[in-house]
Amino acid sequence: MELIAVSLGLVPNRIRDFFIHNTSNIRLNHYPPCPYTHLALGLGHHKDTDVLTVLTS
C-alpha cells in the first residue's frame, strides 16, 4: 500500500490507517478464452470488494 501511495504522489503512510482493521488475502482467478465466443454469455456489472484488482490478458 505504501508503494501505491507513493505512485500517487502521496507520502508512503498516507493510506495506511484505512487498512488497520482489515485482513490480508489474495485470490487468483484464471478465465481461459472461450472457444465458442458466439455461445458466451459473460457476466453483468459487478464490483470487487478488494483494494487492488489487477487484470491481465
Secondary structure, DSSP 4 states (H G I P E B T S, - for coil): -HHHHHHTTS-TTTTGGGGTTPPP-------PPPS-GGG----------SS------
